[in-house]
Amino acid sequence: MGKSKVNIPSILDAVKEIKKGKLKPIYYFSGDDSFGIDEAFKLLEQKVSPLLTSDFDREVFYAEGKNLVDILNSASAFPFGSSKKLVIVKESEKIKDKKALISYAASPPDFAVIVFLHYGKISNPDTQVYTNLINSGYLYEAKELRGKNLAAWIIENAESKGKNLSGDDAQLLIDIAGENRNLLEAQLEKIITFLGAEKEINHKVITEVTSSLKEYSIFDLQNAVAKKEKRNALKIVLKLLDSGIEPTFIIFMLNKFFVGLSRINEIKEQKLNVYAAARLVGTHYFYYDNYLKARAVYSDKNLFNAAKALFKAELLTKTTSSDSKNVLAILIAEIID
């Protein structure tokens, strides 16, 4: 019988408690979502800082090369005059031996708040150190937001700044900027600055602002592929890579585009309005017409070949060290035959 999967509480649970002013003596923030870890830490720091009357009661350690026992001894020392002391342990994933946390977590001093920042997924959460932290309510995981959860986060973020954003337009922003929340927040801030006193964030504003911030977007690539403009598509995909767009995201969006194309004929038979049709295809209604035109250019055989090429490119990207530019250049050539 296999081991049961260890369930690490969400970092969102910690955020809810911290917002209410409920502070714990230990926080171990881990996970793939660096944005979520940073946001939880900022909030914790905001709540603890008013309790620190001396700069000496805020200590920062970089874990690499440090002995955890020394860090915990520092956390156990009485504050210089504050009611609390804050100890921040960065790069906690680099601590080689964490066993000292077991005894510390059993009876942590009530005057200290120690926070461990562990960027990346914990590979062995079923070991005693981590199960002990979970059982004590000190370990949290930040998972990357995807799909509707990510769109909901953008909408909530916009609303907190007095702006209205629909689900479709939130997804459009994700499709253009990618799923990295740091980049999405930066794009949203620029859009809000552009809007000024206006309340509505719509597709026209999003495309206008984002197109002015970068030379090409993923939609420029899709349009070039849709028209079978091989040279232009190759130029755009290389520019996207140079601008920092992940190859996996480019492949994902092209795959999403071709999956949508494969459904066009079926959807046309249903005679749906453009909004419903666009949702079924998986695009914003503003771009639905591009899908109709592209389907007239791509035969069923073309779509099948594109699907094979995308699968091969994804496999190469995820399982080999092949150069991303070469992989995507071959992908474009195989799609646009």
C-alpha positions in Angstrom: 0.0 0.0 0.0 1.5 3.4 -1.0 2.1 6.3 1.3 -0.8 8.8 1.7 -0.1 12.2 0.2 0.9 14.8 2.8 -1.5 17.7 2.7 0.2 21.0 3.4 -2.2 23.8 4.4 -2.5 26.7 1.9 -0.6 29.9 2.5 -4.0 31.6 2.0 -5.0 30.2 5.4 -2.1 31.9 7.0 -2.9 35.2 5.2 -6.5 35.1 6.6 -5.3 34.6 10.1 -2.6 37.3 9.9 -5.1 39.8 8.5 -7.1 39.2 11.7 -4.0 40.0 13.8 -3.6 36.4 14.9 0.2 35.9 15.0 1.9 32.5 15.4 5.5 32.1 16.7 6.6 30.2 13.6 5.7 30.5 9.9 7.3 28.2 7.3 6.2 29.5 3.9 7.1 27.2 1.0 5.9 26.5 -2.5 6.3 27.2 -6.2 4.4 30.5 -6.1 7.1 33.0 -5.1 4.6 35.9 -5.5 2.3 34.2 -2.9 5.2 33.7 -0.5 6.3 37.3 -0.8 2.8 38.7 -0.4 2.2 36.6 2.8 5.6 37.7 4.2 4.9 41.4 3.5 1.6 41.2 5.3 3.2 39.4 8.3 5.9 42.1 8.4 3.3 44.8 8.4 1.5 43.3 11.3 4.6 42.6 13.4 6.6 45.8 12.7 4.4 48.1 14.9 5.3 45.8 17.8 9.1 46.4 17.3 10.4 49.4 19.1 14.0 48.6 18.4 15.7 47.9 15.1 17.8 45.3 16.9 14.6 43.2 17.3 14.4 42.6 13.5 17.0 40.1 12.3 17.5 38.7 8.8 19.5 35.5 8.1 20.4 34.0 4.8 20.3 30.3 5.4 23.1 29.1 3.2 26.1 28.1 5.2 24.3 29.0 8.5 23.7 26.6 11.4 20.0 26.4 12.2 20.7 26.1 15.9 22.5 29.5 15.9 19.5 31.1 14.1 17.0 29.5 16.6 19.2 30.6 19.6 19.0 34.1 18.2 15.2 33.8 18.0 15.1 32.6 21.6 17.0 35.6 23.0 14.8 38.2 24.7 14.0 41.4 22.7 15.9 44.5 23.3 12.8 46.4 24.5 10.0 45.5 22.1 7.1 43.3 23.0 8.0 41.1 20.0 11.1 40.3 17.9 11.0 39.3 14.2 13.5 36.8 12.8 13.5 36.3 9.0 15.2 33.3 7.5 15.7 33.7 3.8 16.6 30.9 1.4 15.4 28.3 3.9 15.4 25.6 1.3 19.2 25.7 1.6 19.2 24.6 5.2 20.8 21.1 5.2 19.7 19.9 8.6 16.3 21.1 10.0 16.0 18.7 12.9 16.5 21.5 15.4 13.1 22.8 14.4 11.4 19.9 16.1 12.4 20.8 19.6 12.1 24.6 18.9 8.5 24.1 17.6 7.6 22.1 20.7 8.0 25.2 22.9 8.7 28.4 20.9 9.1 31.6 22.9 6.0 33.7 22.8 7.9 37.0 22.2 9.4 35.8 18.9 8.0 35.5 15.4 10.3 33.5 13.1 9.4 33.2 9.4 11.2 30.8 7.1 11.0 31.6 3.3 11.4 28.4 1.3 11.1 29.1 -2.4 10.2 25.9 -4.2 8.1 22.8 -3.5 9.2 20.7 -0.5 10.4 17.4 -1.9 10.1 15.4 1.3 7.1 16.7 3.2 6.5 13.4 4.9 9.7 13.6 7.0 9.4 14.3 10.8 10.4 17.9 10.6 7.7 18.9 8.2 4.9 16.7 9.5 5.7 18.2 12.9 5.4 21.7 11.5 2.1 20.7 9.7 0.6 19.3 12.9 1.6 22.4 14.9 0.0 24.6 12.2 3.3 26.3 11.2 3.9 25.0 7.6 2.1 26.5 4.6 2.4 26.0 0.9 1.9 28.7 -1.9 0.7 27.1 -5.1 0.7 28.8 -8.4 -2.8 30.1 -9.2 -4.2 28.8 -12.5 -7.3 29.3 -14.7 -10.4 30.7 -12.9 -8.5 31.2 -9.6 -5.9 33.4 -11.3 -8.6 35.4 -13.1 -10.5 35.8 -9.8 -7.3 37.1 -8.2 -6.8 39.7 -11.0 -10.5 40.8 -10.7 -10.2 41.2 -6.9 -6.9 43.1 -7.4 -8.6 45.5 -9.8 -11.6 45.9 -7.6 -9.4 46.8 -4.6 -8.1 49.7 -6.7 -11.6 50.9 -7.7 -11.7 49.3 -11.2 -14.2 47.0 -12.8 -12.8 44.0 -14.8 -14.9 41.2 -16.3 -13.9 37.5 -16.3 -13.4 37.5 -20.0 -11.1 40.6 -19.9 -9.2 39.2 -17.0 -8.5 36.0 -19.0 -7.5 38.2 -21.9 -4.9 39.9 -19.8 -3.6 36.5 -18.6 -3.3 35.4 -22.3 -1.3 38.4 -23.2 0.9 38.8 -20.1 1.3 35.2 -19.0 0.5 33.6 -15.7 3.3 35.2 -13.6 1.6 37.3 -11.0 4.5 39.8 -10.7 4.1 40.6 -14.4 0.3 40.6 -14.2 0.3 43.0 -11.3 2.8 45.3 -13.1 0.6 45.2 -16.3 -2.5 45.9 -14.2 -0.8 48.9 -12.5 0.1 50.4 -15.9 -3.5 49.9 -17.1 -4.9 51.6 -14.0 -2.5 54.5 -14.5 -3.6 54.8 -18.1 -7.3 54.8 -17.2 -7.0 57.6 -14.6 -10.5 58.3 -13.2 -12.2 55.8 -15.6 -13.6 52.7 -13.8 -13.9 50.1 -16.6 -11.0 48.0 -17.8 -12.1 46.5 -21.1 -10.4 44.6 -23.9 -9.6 47.8 -25.9 -7.8 49.3 -22.9 -5.9 46.1 -22.2 -4.8 45.6 -25.8 -3.8 49.2 -26.2 -1.7 49.4 -23.1 -0.1 46.0 -23.4 0.7 46.5 -27.1 2.5 49.8 -26.2 4.6 48.1 -23.6 6.0 45.3 -25.7 6.9 44.9 -29.4 4.8 41.7 -29.8 2.2 39.7 -27.9 1.2 36.1 -28.0 -1.8 37.2 -30.1 0.5 38.7 -32.8 2.1 35.2 -33.0 -1.3 33.5 -33.2 -2.3 35.9 -36.0 0.8 35.3 -38.0 0.3 31.5 -37.6 -3.4 31.8 -38.5 -2.4 33.5 -41.8 0.5 31.0 -42.4 3.0 33.8 -42.4 6.0 31.6 -41.6 8.7 34.3 -41.7 6.7 36.7 -39.6 5.7 34.0 -37.1 9.3 33.0 -36.7 10.4 36.6 -36.1 7.7 37.1 -33.5 8.4 33.8 -31.6 12.1 34.7 -31.3 11.2 38.2 -30.0 8.8 36.7 -27.4 11.6 34.4 -26.2 14.0 37.3 -26.0 11.5 39.4 -24.0 11.4 36.7 -21.3 8.2 34.8 -22.3 8.6 31.1 -21.3 8.7 28.6 -24.2 6.2 26.4 -22.3 3.7 29.3 -22.3 4.1 29.9 -26.0 3.5 26.2 -26.7 0.5 26.2 -24.4 -1.1 29.2 -26.1 -0.5 27.8 -29.6 -1.9 24.5 -28.5 -4.9 26.3 -27.0 -5.3 28.1 -30.4 -5.3 25.0 -32.4 -7.7 23.2 -30.0 -10.0 26.1 -30.5 -9.6 25.9 -34.3 -10.6 22.2 -34.3 -14.0 23.1 -32.7 -14.9 25.9 -35.1 -16.9 23.9 -37.6 -18.9 22.2 -34.9 -19.6 25.5 -33.2 -20.6 27.2 -36.4 -23.3 24.5 -36.9 -24.8 25.5 -33.5 -25.3 29.1 -34.8 -24.4 30.6 -31.4 -23.8 34.3 -30.8 -20.2 35.5 -30.8 -19.9 35.6 -27.1 -21.0 32.0 -26.5 -19.0 30.8 -29.4 -15.8 32.5 -28.2 -16.2 31.0 -24.8 -16.5 27.5 -26.3 -13.4 28.1 -28.4 -11.5 29.5 -25.4 -10.8 33.0 -26.6 -12.0 36.5 -26.1 -14.9 37.5 -28.3 -12.8 40.3 -29.7 -10.5 37.7 -31.3 -13.2 35.1 -32.4 -13.2 36.4 -36.0 -9.5 35.5 -36.3 -10.4 31.9 -35.5 -13.0 31.8 -38.2 -10.6 33.1 -40.8 -7.8 30.8 -39.7 -10.1 27.7 -39.9 -10.7 28.5 -43.5 -6.9 28.3 -44.0 -6.2 25.2 -42.0 -7.6 21.8 -43.1 -8.3 18.9 -40.8 -4.9 17.4 -41.9 -3.2 20.7 -41.1 -4.7 20.7 -37.6 -3.6 17.0 -37.1 0.0 17.9 -38.1 0.0 21.0 -35.9 -1.1 18.8 -32.9 1.7 16.4 -33.5 4.3 19.2 -33.9 3.1 20.8 -30.6 3.2 17.6 -28.7 6.8 17.0 -29.9 7.8 20.6 -29.0 6.3 20.3 -25.5 8.1 16.9 -25.0 11.5 18.4 -26.1 11.0 21.4 -23.9 10.1 19.5 -20.7 12.4 16.5 -21.0 15.5 17.6 -22.8 18.0 20.5 -22.7 17.3 21.4 -26.3 17.7 25.1 -27.2 14.3 26.7 -26.9 14.8 28.9 -30.0 15.6 25.9 -32.1 12.6 23.9 -30.8 10.2 26.7 -31.5 11.7 27.5 -34.9 11.1 23.9 -35.9 7.7 24.0 -34.4 6.7 27.0 -36.5 8.1 25.4 -39.7 6.2 22.2 -39.0 2.9 23.9 -38.3 3.1 26.2 -41.3 4.1 23.7 -44.0 
